[in-house]
Amino acid sequence: MAADYFPLKEKTRFEYKFTSTEFEGAAKIYIDILSVAKKAAKTVAQARMIFELRDSHTTEYVITRDAKWLTTADGVITGGRREFPMGAKEGAKWEEYPDSSEVISLSDKVSIKAGKFAKCMKIVTMLAGGDAGKSVRYYAPGTGYILEEYNGEDKTCELELVAISKVPEEKKKGKK
């Protein structure tokens, strides 16, 4: 069985620390997997991203896994993208104009605030073929998206997993 580098588990919250040259300080990002449904040959997860810095912004989007790709319709650093091909192997390459990505390794070790992770998938994306910079991101088996270092001509940022928990229950509004 291949490692699951992006498990879609209902009611799971991923908390990230996000720093960027676009703002002062560190933002907190929550990615909540709200629901997961299997439809024909694909799995579709409803996700919510909460961005907290001085105020809070929330967006909802979908994450789709089919036989070929794991795709996100939105994201923290870039909008939606093909995260990686299913059954990823070292050397797997793909283009999303104007960027090109490659699975560099399936054996990286990453040590971050959320813990130490082994056998991580490392993906390098050359932005505009390398002319606009590059992004390096890591996915840990059984955990998912744990770290991204983005060095573009427009911004430099880092997204690091801090904790994984359950999505908090929404507070019911009482009748008056």
C-alpha positions in Angstrom: 0.0 0.0 0.0 1.4 3.4 -1.0 1.9 6.0 1.7 -1.0 8.5 2.1 0.7 11.9 1.9 -2.6 13.8 2.2 -5.1 11.9 4.4 -8.6 13.3 4.1 -10.0 12.7 7.6 -13.3 14.3 8.5 -13.3 16.8 11.3 -9.5 17.2 11.3 -7.9 20.6 12.0 -4.4 21.4 10.8 -2.9 24.5 12.5 0.0 26.3 10.8 2.3 29.2 11.5 2.6 31.4 8.5 5.2 34.1 7.9 5.5 36.3 4.8 7.2 39.4 3.6 3.7 40.6 2.8 2.9 41.4 6.4 4.5 41.8 9.9 4.4 39.1 12.5 3.2 35.5 12.2 -0.3 34.5 11.1 -2.2 31.5 12.3 -3.8 29.4 9.6 -6.3 26.7 10.3 -7.2 24.2 7.6 -10.3 22.2 8.6 -11.4 19.1 6.8 -15.2 19.5 7.4 -16.5 16.5 5.4 -15.3 13.8 3.1 -17.4 12.1 0.4 -16.5 9.4 -2.0 -18.2 9.9 -5.4 -17.5 7.3 -8.2 -13.7 7.2 -8.6 -13.0 10.3 -6.6 -12.9 11.5 -3.0 -14.0 15.1 -2.4 -13.3 16.9 0.9 -15.0 20.1 1.9 -12.3 22.3 3.6 -12.3 25.6 5.4 -9.3 27.9 5.7 -9.2 30.4 8.5 -6.5 33.1 8.3 -5.8 34.9 11.6 -3.5 37.9 11.8 -4.9 41.1 13.1 -8.4 40.1 11.9 -9.7 36.8 10.6 -10.7 35.7 7.1 -12.4 32.4 6.3 -12.8 30.7 2.9 -14.2 27.4 2.0 -13.0 25.2 -0.9 -12.7 21.6 -2.0 -9.9 19.1 -2.1 -10.2 16.4 -4.7 -8.4 13.1 -4.9 -9.0 10.9 -8.0 -6.9 8.1 -9.6 -4.4 10.6 -11.0 -4.1 13.7 -8.8 -4.7 15.3 -5.4 -5.9 18.8 -6.2 -6.8 21.7 -3.9 -9.1 24.5 -5.1 -7.5 27.1 -2.8 -4.4 27.4 -0.7 -2.5 29.6 1.7 0.5 30.7 -0.4 -0.9 30.1 -3.9 -4.5 29.6 -5.0 -5.5 26.1 -6.0 -3.0 23.7 -7.5 -2.3 20.1 -8.3 -0.5 19.1 -5.0 1.0 15.9 -6.4 0.2 12.9 -8.7 -1.3 9.9 -6.9 1.2 7.0 -6.5 3.9 9.7 -6.6 7.4 8.4 -7.4 10.7 10.2 -7.2 11.3 12.1 -10.5 7.6 12.5 -11.3 7.2 15.9 -13.1 4.2 18.0 -14.1 3.5 21.4 -15.5 0.9 23.9 -14.3 1.7 26.9 -16.6 3.9 28.8 -15.9 5.2 26.6 -13.1 6.8 23.2 -13.2 7.0 20.7 -10.3 8.9 17.6 -9.5 8.9 15.0 -6.7 12.5 15.2 -5.6 12.4 12.7 -2.7 10.2 10.3 -0.8 12.7 9.9 2.0 13.3 13.3 3.5 13.4 13.9 7.2 11.7 17.1 8.5 11.9 18.4 12.1 9.3 21.2 12.9 7.3 22.4 15.8 4.6 19.7 15.2 7.3 16.9 15.5 9.8 14.9 13.6 8.7 13.3 10.4 10.5 10.7 8.3 9.9 9.4 4.7 8.5 12.8 3.7 7.7 13.6 0.1 9.6 16.7 -1.1 8.3 18.6 -4.1 10.2 21.5 -5.7 8.2 23.9 -7.9 10.1 26.2 -10.2 8.0 29.4 -10.5 7.8 30.5 -14.1 10.4 27.9 -15.0 12.7 29.2 -12.2 12.7 32.8 -13.4 10.3 33.9 -10.6 11.8 31.7 -7.8 10.9 28.4 -6.3 8.8 26.7 -3.7 9.8 23.6 -1.7 7.0 21.7 0.1 6.9 18.6 2.2 4.2 16.0 2.9 4.5 13.5 5.7 3.0 10.0 5.3 -0.2 9.6 7.4 -0.1 13.3 8.3 -0.2 15.4 5.1 1.1 18.9 4.2 3.6 19.9 6.9 5.9 22.6 5.5 6.4 24.9 2.6 9.1 27.4 1.9 8.2 29.8 -0.9 10.8 32.2 -2.4 9.2 34.1 -5.2 10.1 37.4 -6.8 6.9 38.9 -5.3 7.1 37.5 -1.8 9.0 35.1 0.5 7.0 33.0 3.0 7.0 29.9 5.1 4.1 27.7 6.2 4.8 25.3 9.0 2.5 22.7 10.7 2.2 23.4 14.4 -0.5 21.0 15.6 -3.3 18.6 14.5 -6.5 18.4 16.4 -10.3 17.9 15.9 -12.3 20.7 14.4 -14.0 22.4 17.4 -17.7 22.0 17.6 -19.6 25.1 16.5 -21.3 26.9 19.3 -25.0 26.7 19.0 -26.7 30.1 19.1 -29.2 30.1 22.0 -32.7 31.4 21.5 -33.6 34.5 23.4 
